[in-house]
Amino acid sequence: MRRPGPSRLSLTRAYALAARHSASYAAFDVLEHPDGPVAARPYTERRALLADVPEGIGPPIQATLSTDSRTLAMEWYDVLQAQGLEGVVAKPGRSPYPFGAAPPG
């Protein structure tokens, strides 16, 4: 069923909305890269590629903080909750992206 109204957001309208409503986009993973699909690669490789994607763009598009230290992650979580941090993403470094898989828990 098609929803009423425009089917796509025009670039002009997107810029107008962005000027009126401040927003940020924080990415923690990358599935597509200019070099092609990367979802099957280990998370550590995808994460390294993610650092290249927003380069030159800067905020409001940015990569999230990343560490393999649980202690440091918990410190960031404790400090950043006051700034609106909603949660933590924890992934095994060697894992590919699990399309269609239900989250654990």
N, CA, C and O of each residue as an XYZ file, in Angstrom:
420
protein
N       0.831     -1.168      0.000
C       0.000      0.000      0.000
C       0.882      1.241      0.000
O       1.848      1.307      0.761
N       0.579      2.193     -0.812
C       1.356      3.424     -0.913
C       0.809      4.453      0.064
O      -0.399      4.673      0.154
N       1.718      5.073      0.787
C       1.304      6.119      1.707
C       1.049      7.404      0.943
O       1.732      7.668     -0.046
N       0.083      8.215      1.373
C      -0.175      9.477      0.682
C       0.987     10.435      0.835
O       1.758     10.348      1.790
N       1.105     11.340     -0.104
C       2.153     12.347     -0.037
C       3.321     11.990     -0.917
O       3.289     10.987     -1.631
N       4.371     12.820     -0.868
C       5.528     12.584     -1.735
C       6.189     11.252     -1.419
O       6.276     10.855     -0.257
N       6.652     10.568     -2.449
C       7.284      9.273     -2.235
C       8.759      9.400     -1.892
O       9.354      8.467     -1.352
N       9.350     10.541     -2.200
C      10.766     10.761     -1.895
C      10.952     12.135     -1.281
O      10.155     13.049     -1.497
N      11.999     12.257     -0.526
C      12.374     13.533      0.057
C      13.310     14.222     -0.927
O      14.384     13.699     -1.227
N      12.920     15.380     -1.429
C      13.785     16.079     -2.372
C      14.988     16.662     -1.637
O      14.928     16.933     -0.437
N      16.066     16.849     -2.367
C      17.271     17.413     -1.769
C      16.998     18.812     -1.218
O      17.494     19.162     -0.147
N      16.225     19.602     -1.931
C      15.889     20.953     -1.468
C      15.140     20.895     -0.145
O      15.438     21.645      0.785
N      14.158     19.991     -0.071
C      13.392     19.850      1.173
C      14.281     19.333      2.300
O      14.136     19.763      3.444
N      15.186     18.430      1.999
C      16.100     17.903      3.012
C      16.959     19.020      3.596
O      17.132     19.103      4.812
N      17.502     19.886      2.723
C      18.309     21.010      3.215
C      17.463     21.970      4.051
O      17.937     22.484      5.064
N      16.224     22.214      3.643
C      15.345     23.099      4.405
C      15.055     22.523      5.785
O      15.086     23.244      6.782
N      14.772     21.224      5.843
C      14.534     20.583      7.139
C      15.784     20.618      8.017
O      15.693     20.860      9.221
N      16.934     20.380      7.423
C      18.189     20.401      8.182
C      18.463     21.784      8.752
O      18.997     21.904      9.855
N      18.102     22.832      8.012
C      18.321     24.194      8.501
C      17.419     24.510      9.692
O      17.793     25.292     10.566
N      16.221     23.897      9.727
C      15.272     24.167     10.816
C      15.438     23.232     12.005
O      15.126     23.609     13.135
N      15.922     22.023     11.766
C      15.994     21.016     12.830
C      17.402     20.440     12.898
O      17.820     19.677     12.027
N      18.117     20.816     13.939
C      19.476     20.324     14.121
C      19.452     18.818     14.384
O      18.634     18.326     15.162
N      20.349     18.104     13.733
C      20.421     16.659     13.929
C      21.843     16.182     13.670
O      22.627     16.848     12.994
N      22.152     15.034     14.213
C      23.444     14.395     13.991
C      23.211     12.949     13.593
O      22.176     12.364     13.914
N      24.179     12.380     12.894
C      24.132     10.967     12.544
C      25.433     10.344     13.014
O      26.514     10.705     12.548
N      25.320      9.414     13.934
C      26.491      8.719     14.462
C      26.445      7.270     13.996
O      25.490      6.549     14.285
N      27.461      6.853     13.290
C      27.510      5.492     12.741
C      28.462      4.629     13.556
O      29.519      5.089     13.986
N      28.075      3.361     13.766
C      28.942      2.434     14.490
C      29.393      1.266     13.625
O      30.209      0.455     14.062
N      28.878      1.170     12.409
C      29.229      0.059     11.528
C      29.037      0.528     10.092
O      28.323      1.500      9.846
N      29.663     -0.149      9.154
C      29.493      0.156      7.737
C      29.274     -1.169      7.003
O      29.990     -2.145      7.225
N      28.271     -1.180      6.127
C      27.950     -2.391      5.376
C      28.286     -2.243      3.898
O      28.545     -3.229      3.207
N      28.280     -1.012      3.427
C      28.649     -0.698      2.042
C      29.757      0.344      2.093
O      29.765      1.216      2.961
N      30.673      0.245      1.173
C      31.816      1.155      1.102
C      31.987      1.520     -0.365
O      31.529      0.770     -1.227
N      32.625      2.638     -0.683
C      32.843      2.955     -2.093
C      33.520      1.822     -2.874
O      33.370      1.730     -4.092
N      34.262      0.967     -2.175
C      34.910     -0.179     -2.829
C      33.962     -1.363     -3.033
O      34.333     -2.335     -3.689
N      32.738     -1.297     -2.479
C      31.766     -2.376     -2.639
C      31.225     -2.851     -1.306
O      31.531     -2.261     -0.270
N      30.413     -3.923     -1.315
C      29.830     -4.446     -0.077
C      30.904     -4.980      0.869
O      31.862     -5.621      0.436
N      30.737     -4.713      2.148
C      31.721     -5.161      3.137
C      31.087     -5.899      4.316
O      31.781     -6.213      5.283
N      29.794     -6.178      4.256
C      29.091     -6.792      5.385
C      29.671     -8.148      5.778
O      29.590     -8.526      6.947
N      30.247     -8.880      4.846
C      30.797    -10.205      5.166
C      32.166    -10.126      5.833
O      32.654    -11.126      6.359
N      32.777     -8.972      5.818
C      34.092     -8.826      6.463
C      33.939     -8.786      7.977
O      32.865     -8.456      8.478
N      35.000     -9.119      8.716
C      34.945     -9.017     10.178
C      34.663     -7.581     10.623
O      35.029     -6.623      9.942
N      34.003     -7.452     11.782
C      33.654     -6.128     12.299
C      34.872     -5.219     12.419
O      34.776     -4.029     12.120
N      36.010     -5.750     12.848
C      37.196     -4.902     13.002
C      37.602     -4.276     11.668
O      38.033     -3.123     11.640
N      37.472     -5.012     10.569
C      37.775     -4.450      9.244
C      36.739     -3.409      8.842
O      37.086     -2.349      8.323
N      35.447     -3.719      9.087
C      34.392     -2.761      8.749
C      34.562     -1.483      9.548
O      34.363     -0.384      9.029
N      34.932     -1.630     10.811
C      35.125     -0.454     11.674
C      36.269      0.414     11.153
O      36.164      1.640     11.167
N      37.349     -0.196     10.701
C      38.471      0.562     10.131
C      38.023      1.304      8.873
O      38.431      2.444      8.650
N      37.189      0.670      8.050
C      36.669      1.334      6.854
C      35.750      2.495      7.209
O      35.716      3.507      6.510
N      35.007      2.341      8.296
C      34.077      3.385      8.723
C      34.796      4.689      8.999
O      34.240      5.763      8.769
N      36.006      4.614      9.483
C      36.765      5.831      9.771
C      36.992      6.665      8.511
O      37.128      7.886      8.594
N      37.032      6.015      7.346
C      37.249      6.730      6.082
C      35.988      7.386      5.541
O      36.071      8.405      4.856
N      34.826      6.822      5.836
C      33.584      7.277      5.208
C      33.256      8.730      5.535
O      33.071      9.512      4.602
N      33.173      9.148      6.820
C      32.813     10.541      7.086
C      33.988     11.523      6.993
O      33.813     12.719      7.224
N      35.185     11.024      6.655
C      36.346     11.897      6.554
C      36.070     13.002      5.542
O      35.622     12.732      4.428
N      36.332     14.217      5.922
C      36.086     15.347      5.041
C      34.671     15.883      5.141
O      34.394     16.989      4.675
N      33.768     15.113      5.743
C      32.396     15.584      5.921
C      32.266     16.221      7.297
O      31.784     17.345      7.434
N      32.706     15.478      8.320
C      32.643     15.966      9.693
C      31.222     15.975     10.224
O      30.291     15.528      9.554
N      31.066     16.497     11.453
C      29.734     16.561     12.040
C      28.803     17.358     11.131
O      29.234     18.341     10.527
N      27.561     16.967     11.021
C      26.809     16.081     11.900
C      26.932     14.602     11.573
O      26.236     13.795     12.188
N      27.793     14.205     10.623
C      28.016     12.792     10.338
C      29.352     12.410     10.949
O      30.386     12.987     10.613
N      29.325     11.431     11.849
C      30.560     11.042     12.520
C      30.495      9.587     12.960
O      29.414      9.027     13.140
N      31.650      8.994     13.127
C      31.730      7.641     13.675
C      31.654      7.732     15.198
O      32.157      8.682     15.798
N      31.031      6.750     15.805
C      30.962      6.712     17.260
C      32.334      6.375     17.837
O      33.229      5.915     17.127
N      32.477      6.610     19.122
C      33.693      6.183     19.808
C      33.781      4.670     19.752
O      32.758      3.986     19.702
N      34.991      4.148     19.761
C      35.174      2.701     19.694
C      36.385      2.290     20.519
O      37.420      2.956     20.505
N      36.240      1.196     21.227
C      37.344      0.649     22.010
C      37.130     -0.840     22.200
O      36.003     -1.327     22.108
N      38.203     -1.559     22.465
C      38.055     -2.964     22.828
C      38.247     -3.149     24.333
O      38.331     -4.276     24.821
N      38.316     -2.040     25.060
C      38.461     -2.066     26.515
C      37.085     -1.911     27.180
O      36.433     -0.877     27.039
N      36.659     -2.943     27.899
C      35.375     -2.861     28.604
C      35.398     -1.743     29.639
O      34.411     -1.025     29.799
N      36.508     -1.592     30.335
C      36.634     -0.560     31.365
C      36.432      0.828     30.759
O      35.660      1.628     31.287
N      37.119      1.116     29.659
C      36.988      2.420     29.015
C      35.573      2.621     28.475
O      35.020      3.714     28.589
N      34.986      1.583     27.892
C      33.613      1.687     27.380
C      32.640      2.036     28.506
O      31.751      2.865     28.316
N      32.796      1.421     29.662
C      31.920      1.718     30.799
C      32.127      3.150     31.299
O      31.167      3.810     31.696
N      33.371      3.632     31.281
C      33.629      5.026     31.669
C      32.923      5.973     30.707
O      32.256      6.914     31.136
N      33.070      5.722     29.389
C      32.390      6.559     28.390
C      30.883      6.531     28.624
O      30.227      7.572     28.596
N      30.339      5.348     28.852
C      28.906      5.202     29.060
C      28.448      6.023     30.256
O      27.457      6.749     30.171
N      29.163      5.911     31.368
C      28.801      6.656     32.576
C      28.832      8.163     32.331
O      27.930      8.881     32.762
N      29.862      8.643     31.643
C      30.031     10.077     31.405
C      29.046     10.594     30.351
O      28.492     11.683     30.501
N      28.832      9.829     29.305
C      28.051     10.307     28.168
C      26.540     10.128     28.315
O      25.788     10.649     27.492
N      26.076      9.410     29.336
C      24.637      9.290     29.557
C      24.007     10.665     29.738
O      22.906     10.907     29.243
N      24.687     11.565     30.437
C      24.163     12.909     30.668
C      24.008     13.693     29.360
O      23.240     14.653     29.299
N      24.732     13.285     28.320
C      24.650     13.960     27.021
C      23.692     13.244     26.068
O      23.613     13.593     24.890
N      22.965     12.244     26.572
C      21.960     11.577     25.765
C      22.361     10.237     25.183
O      21.622      9.678     24.373
N      23.516      9.704     25.572
C      23.903      8.379     25.097
C      22.850      7.374     25.536
O      22.488      7.314     26.711
N      22.365      6.592     24.592
C      21.263      5.679     24.887
C      21.696      4.240     25.093
O      20.907      3.438     25.593
N      22.902      3.888     24.733
C      23.308      2.503     24.893
C      24.696      2.255     24.359
O      25.406      3.180     23.962
N      25.072      0.992     24.357
C      26.387      0.577     23.918
C      26.216     -0.530     22.878
O      25.355     -1.397     23.029
N      27.018     -0.502     21.845
C      27.039     -1.571     20.850
C      28.259     -2.429     21.158
O      29.380     -1.922     21.195
N      28.053     -3.712     21.377
C      29.160     -4.634     21.655
C      29.118     -5.745     20.617
O      28.111     -6.439     20.480
N      30.213     -5.909     19.888
C      30.281     -6.914     18.819
C      31.589     -7.668     18.907
O      32.621     -7.082     19.233
N      31.563     -8.964     18.619
C      32.825     -9.694     18.489
C      33.595     -9.141     17.288
O      33.011     -8.959     16.220
N      34.863     -8.877     17.437
C      35.662     -8.278     16.377
C      35.742     -9.085     15.102
O      35.928     -8.514     14.027
N      35.609    -10.390     15.187
C      35.755    -11.234     13.999
C      34.428    -11.506     13.292
O      34.404    -12.217     12.287
N      33.312    -10.947     13.805
C      32.001    -11.305     13.272
C      31.618    -10.534     12.009
O      31.845     -9.328     11.915
N      31.029    -11.252     11.029
C      30.432    -10.565      9.886
C      29.098     -9.970     10.320
O      28.614    -10.264     11.413
N      28.503     -9.138      9.475
C      27.202     -8.561      9.814
C      26.123     -9.638      9.680
O      26.037    -10.289      8.639
N      25.293     -9.838     10.721
C      24.304    -10.922     10.695
C      22.963    -10.495     10.104
O      21.994    -10.332     10.845
N      22.887    -10.310      8.787
C      21.625     -9.932      8.170
C      20.513    -10.875      8.587
O      20.659    -12.094      8.502
N      19.402    -10.310      9.038
C      18.241    -11.116      9.373
C      18.306    -11.847     10.690
O      17.317    -12.464     11.087
N      19.411    -11.808     11.376
C      19.537    -12.507     12.666
C      18.901    -11.679     13.765
O      19.020    -10.454     13.787
N      18.225    -12.362     14.677
C      17.650    -11.684     15.835
C      18.771    -11.320     16.795
O      19.716    -12.091     16.960
N      18.680    -10.139     17.443
C      19.719     -9.783     18.413
C      19.721    -10.755     19.578
O      18.664    -11.261     19.957
N      20.895    -11.030     20.162
C      20.939    -11.953     21.295
C      20.202    -11.372     22.494
O      20.078    -10.155     22.634
N      19.726    -12.243     23.341
C      19.099    -11.790     24.568
C      17.683    -11.963     24.538
O      17.000    -11.627     25.505
